[in-house]
Amino acid sequence: MRMLMVIAAATTLTATVGCVPKKQYVELEGQYQTSLDEGASQQEQIAQLEADINDLRSKAMQMDNDARDLRGQLDDAISDKAALIDERSDLEASVEEMETALVELARRQVAAEGRIAAFKDLLSRFQELIDAGRLRVKIVDGQMVVELPTDILFASGSASLSKEGEEAILDVAEVLADIPDRKFQVGGHTDNVPIATAQYPSNWELASARSITVVKTLIDGGVWAERVSGTSYGETQPIADNESDESRKKNRRIEIMVVPDLSGLPGYDELSNAVADDE
């Protein structure tokens, strides 16, 4: 405003210079020059202020960009943390599963070692009869089986034990009676030569009658009746091809299976509970 007034005064001075004393003219001219200098200075200040404003705007934009970058980094960090938490949970679950698997493996190993020990024990108990060639002990489908050929037990087509056969079964009974907490199943097997008599219409009946005879003899020899049972397989489970007398002889046999105790197997409790729930 002052500058405008000075300019106006200068204009007036110019218009009336002839009427103004020299001294006053010089003062007015000095004031005019000072106003011009101040105006230039103000223009420089305004330019500097504008430059400062632009610089601040630029810095503000940069700060906005930095803030967006930081928000992005923060979001990434949050996502990474969530992923790490999930990964940690998965790892903890995996460790727990591995620990459970190791416990289960240890149980299975103990059960397997127990079965091996039981088989070795059975072998040692029957070793004398095995050495005498009267029977053999084998594993069939994971089950311990005592096998006796029927040719030394029964005459052809008969379910009556021979004297030698009865002695053999009583010897077996003596061993089985001393095995605690186990059950036994006697299976009768024949060859594929058919039989058709009034007493035994087929090999099923013959194998069944022989199995029952052995069961009764085992009971007479001291095996508890609650621990022994009998079944017939007829000619359905041959161990040889039935193409010769020698192979058919192998198929004619009595097998005494040591019934496995499922309660000692892994998963037995879960299986028992599932069966109980279905009832």
C-alpha positions in Angstrom: 0.0 0.0 0.0 2.8 2.3 0.9 4.5 1.6 -2.4 1.3 2.5 -4.2 1.1 5.7 -2.3 4.7 6.5 -3.2 4.1 5.7 -6.8 1.0 7.9 -6.8 3.0 10.6 -5.2 5.7 10.2 -7.8 3.2 10.4 -10.5 1.8 13.5 -8.9 5.3 14.8 -8.6 6.0 14.2 -12.2 2.8 16.0 -13.2 3.6 18.9 -10.9 7.4 18.9 -10.9 7.5 22.4 -12.0 5.6 23.4 -9.0 7.6 21.4 -6.3 10.7 22.7 -4.6 13.9 20.8 -5.5 14.5 19.6 -1.9 11.0 18.1 -1.7 11.5 16.6 -5.1 14.7 14.9 -4.1 13.0 13.5 -0.9 10.0 12.2 -2.9 12.4 10.7 -5.5 14.3 9.0 -2.6 11.1 7.7 -1.2 10.1 6.4 -4.6 13.4 4.6 -5.1 13.2 3.1 -1.6 9.7 1.9 -2.4 10.9 0.4 -5.6 13.7 -1.4 -3.7 11.3 -2.6 -1.1 8.9 -3.8 -3.8 11.7 -5.7 -5.5 12.7 -7.2 -2.1 9.0 -8.1 -1.5 8.9 -9.7 -4.9 12.0 -11.7 -4.1 10.4 -12.7 -0.7 7.2 -13.7 -2.5 9.2 -15.8 -5.0 11.1 -17.4 -2.2 7.9 -18.1 -0.3 6.4 -19.6 -3.4 9.6 -21.7 -3.8 9.4 -22.7 -0.2 5.7 -23.6 -0.5 6.5 -25.7 -3.6 9.3 -27.4 -1.8 7.0 -28.1 1.2 4.4 -29.5 -1.2 7.0 -31.7 -2.8 8.2 -32.9 0.7 4.5 -33.4 1.7 4.0 -35.6 -1.4 7.1 -37.5 -0.7 6.0 -38.0 2.9 2.6 -39.2 1.6 4.4 -41.7 -0.7 6.6 -42.8 2.2 3.6 -43.2 4.4 1.9 -45.4 1.7 5.1 -47.4 1.4 5.2 -47.8 5.2 1.6 -48.8 5.2 2.3 -51.4 2.5 5.3 -52.7 4.5 3.2 -52.8 7.6 0.5 -54.8 5.7 3.2 -57.1 4.4 4.6 -57.5 7.9 1.1 -58.3 9.3 0.6 -60.9 6.5 4.0 -62.4 7.1 3.3 -62.6 10.8 0.0 -64.3 10.1 1.7 -66.7 7.8 4.4 -67.4 10.4 1.7 -68.1 13.0 -0.1 -70.5 10.6 3.2 -72.1 9.7 4.1 -72.4 13.4 0.7 -74.0 14.1 1.2 -76.4 11.2 4.7 -77.2 12.6 3.3 -77.8 16.0 0.6 -80.0 14.6 3.2 -81.9 12.6 5.4 -82.3 15.6 2.4 -83.6 17.6 1.5 -86.0 14.8 5.1 -87.2 14.6 5.2 -87.7 18.4 1.9 -89.6 18.2 3.3 -91.7 15.2 6.4 -92.5 17.2 4.4 -93.6 20.2 2.2 -95.8 17.9 5.4 -97.1 16.2 6.8 -98.0 19.6 3.6 -99.8 20.5 3.7 -101.7 17.3 7.3 -102.6 17.8 6.5 -103.9 21.3 3.6 -105.9 19.9 5.7 -107.3 17.1 8.5 -108.2 19.5 5.9 -109.8 21.8 4.5 -111.9 18.9 8.1 -113.0 17.9 8.8 -113.9 21.5 5.6 -115.9 21.7 6.5 -117.8 18.5 9.9 -118.6 19.8 8.4 -119.7 23.0 6.0 -122.0 21.2 8.9 -123.4 19.1 10.9 -124.2 22.2 7.9 -125.9 23.8 7.3 -128.1 20.8 11.0 -128.6 19.9 11.1 -132.2 21.1 8.0 -133.1 19.0 9.4 -131.1 16.0 12.7 -133.0 16.2 10.8 -136.2 16.3 9.0 -135.3 13.1 5.6 -135.5 14.6 4.6 -131.9 13.9 5.9 -128.6 12.8 5.2 -125.0 13.8 4.7 -122.4 11.1 3.2 -118.9 10.5 0.1 -118.7 8.3 -1.3 -115.3 7.5 0.5 -113.8 10.5 -0.9 -116.5 12.9 1.0 -119.3 14.7 -0.1 -122.7 13.6 0.8 -126.2 14.8 0.5 -128.6 11.9 0.1 -132.4 12.2 -0.2 -134.7 9.2 -3.5 -136.7 9.3 -1.8 -139.8 8.0 -0.2 -140.5 11.4 -3.5 -139.5 13.2 -6.3 -141.2 11.2 -6.7 -144.1 8.9 -8.0 -143.3 5.4 -11.7 -142.1 5.4 -11.8 -142.3 9.3 -12.1 -139.7 12.0 -10.9 -142.1 14.8 -7.5 -141.4 16.1 -4.9 -144.1 15.8 -2.9 -145.0 18.9 0.1 -143.1 17.7 -2.2 -140.2 16.7 -3.8 -140.0 20.1 -0.4 -140.0 21.8 0.7 -137.2 19.5 -2.4 -135.1 20.3 -2.0 -135.7 24.0 1.6 -134.5 23.8 0.4 -131.4 22.1 -2.3 -130.9 24.7 0.3 -131.0 27.5 2.1 -128.1 25.8 -1.0 -126.1 25.0 -2.4 -126.4 28.5 0.7 -124.6 29.9 0.3 -121.6 27.6 -1.7 -119.1 29.6 -4.5 -116.8 28.4 -4.5 -118.1 24.8 -7.2 -119.8 22.7 -6.8 -122.4 20.0 -8.7 -123.4 17.0 -8.4 -126.9 15.4 -8.8 -126.9 11.6 -9.4 -130.1 9.6 -8.1 -130.2 6.0 -8.4 -132.9 3.3 -7.0 -133.4 -0.2 -9.2 -133.1 -3.2 -10.1 -136.8 -3.5 -13.9 -136.9 -3.0 -15.5 -139.1 -0.3 -19.1 -140.1 -0.4 -20.2 -142.4 2.4 -23.2 -142.5 4.6 -21.2 -141.2 7.5 -19.2 -138.6 5.5 -21.1 -137.4 2.4 -18.2 -135.1 1.5 -14.8 -134.0 2.6 -16.4 -131.2 4.6 -17.9 -133.7 7.0 -14.8 -135.8 7.2 -12.6 -132.8 8.0 -15.2 -131.6 10.5 -15.3 -135.0 12.3 -11.5 -135.2 12.5 -11.4 -131.6 13.9 -13.9 -132.4 16.6 -12.0 -135.6 17.5 -8.8 -133.6 18.0 -10.7 -131.0 20.0 -12.1 -133.6 22.4 -8.7 -135.3 22.8 -7.1 -131.9 23.6 -9.7 -131.3 26.3 -9.0 -134.8 27.6 -5.3 -133.9 27.7 -5.9 -130.9 29.9 -6.8 -128.0 27.6 -9.7 -126.1 28.9 -12.9 -126.5 26.8 -13.4 -122.8 26.8 -10.1 -122.2 25.1 -10.4 -124.6 22.2 -12.7 -124.9 19.2 -12.9 -126.8 15.9 -13.6 -126.0 12.2 -13.6 -127.7 8.8 -11.9 -126.4 5.7 -12.4 -129.6 3.6 -10.2 -129.4 0.5 -10.5 -125.6 0.1 -7.1 -124.5 1.5 -4.5 -126.8 0.0 -0.8 -126.2 0.6 0.2 -128.4 -2.3 -1.2 -128.8 -5.9 -2.9 -132.2 -5.3 -1.3 -133.5 -8.5 0.5 -136.4 -6.9 0.2 -138.7 -3.9 3.0 -136.8 -2.1 1.3 -133.4 -2.6 -2.1 -134.8 -1.6 -0.5 -136.2 1.6 0.7 -132.7 2.5 -2.9 -131.4 2.1 -4.3 -134.0 4.5 -3.5 -132.3 7.8 -4.7 -131.0 11.2 -3.8 -127.4 12.0 -4.0 -126.0 15.5 -4.0 -122.3 15.3 -3.0 -120.1 18.2 -5.8 -117.5 18.1 -4.3 -114.0 18.2 -5.2 -111.8 21.2 -6.4 -108.6 19.4 -6.6 -106.6 22.7 -2.8 -106.2 22.5 -2.9 -104.7 19.0 -2.6 -101.0 18.3 -6.1 -99.5 17.7 -7.9 -102.2 19.6 -9.6 -99.7 22.0 -10.8 -97.6 19.1 -12.2 -100.6 17.3 -13.9 -101.9 20.4 -15.5 -98.5 21.0 -16.7 -98.3 17.4 -18.3 -101.8 17.6 -19.9 -100.8 20.9 -21.4 -97.7 19.4 -22.9 -99.7 16.6 -24.7 -102.0 19.0 
